[in-house]
Each structure stands twice: as structure tokens, then as C-alpha cells.
């Protein structure tokens, strides 16, 4: 039983890291297209939830936040939502 729990933890950790990389790429992309500066060059995990995918199966939905600036001295917060290892939504 302990081995199964450890395996699930490792899977969850690796899956979250993969989604984090997707969220970071999406944040960089939106900032570049909007001519904004991505601050700290990082995203942080804010929420994890179970949601149904378009196909009806249960998947993990993760919400990441990132900081960006329009003028270089202001700090605003954006978000990236991933579901099933795909970026679902990016918001500024």
C-alpha cells in the first residue's frame, strides 16, 4: 500500500511539473504578444481541482499565477489554467 501511495505522489509531482512548464510557456507567450514584462520569470501553483474534460473523463485542473508589468514599475497578476496537460485559459 505504501508503494502505491509513493507511486501516486511521484506521478502527481511529475505531472504538476509538466503543467508548470506549460503554464510558464503560456505566460511568456502572452506577455511577449502583449508587449508586457513577465516578472520573476516564474509561475506559482494556486489551486488544484478535479474537473471533467471535454471527453467526460476526470482530469486535474491546475491554476497558476504569474506577475507581469506594463510599465516596469507596476506589478499585476495574471493566471494560466491547465487541464489534462493542456493550457485551457490564460488571463491578464
N, C-alpha and C positions, 0 to 999 in steps of 0.2 A: 504494500500500500504506500509506503514511504517513497519507493522508487517511482511509482506512478505520479505522486504529487510533485516530486522533484522534476520529473519529465514535463509535467504541465507548466510548472514555473519557468523552466528553461524555454519552452515553446512560447509562453506569453512574453517573456523578456525579449527574445529574438524578434518576435512579431511586432512588438512595440518599437524596437529599434528600427526595423524596416519602415514602419509607418512614420516614425520621426524623421527619417531621411526623406521620405516623400513629402512630408509637410514642410521641411526646410527648403526643398527644391521649389515647391509651390509658392512659399513666402518670398523667396529670392526672385522668382519669375514675376510675380505680381508687383513687387517693388520696382523691379527693373522696367516693366512696361508702364508703370505709373510715374516713373522718374522720382521714386522715393528712396530713402536710405534705410536699409534693413539694419537696425541697431543690434548690437551684441552678436550678430550672425548665428542666432540660435532660436529654437522653438522650445516651449515647455509644455508638457502634458498637463492638461487641466481637468479632463473628465474622460471616463471610460464607461460605456453603457452597452447593453445588448440591444440590437435593433434587427429588424427583418430587412433582408436585402431585396432588391428588385425581383429576385427569383423566388423569394419566400423563405429562404433559409436564414437561420440566426447567425449574425456576424457581430463582431466587436466594432463599435463606433467610438473613435477617439477624437477629442477636441484638443487642439494645440493652440497656444497663444504665442504671438511674437510682437516685438516692439519695432516701430518704424518712425521715421521723421520726414516731414515735408521740407522743412527749412534748415534742419541741422541743430536747432536748439529746442524744438518741441518734441515731445515723446507721446506717441499714440499707440494704441493696441489693436492688432488685427488677429484673425483666427483662421485656422485651417481645420476642416473636419474630414477625417478619413473613415472609410468603412470598407472592410474586407480588402485591405491593401490597395485601395483606390482613393484618390482625392475626390471627395464629394462636393465640397464647397470651400471657397476662400472669401474672406470678408475683410474689409478695411474699416 
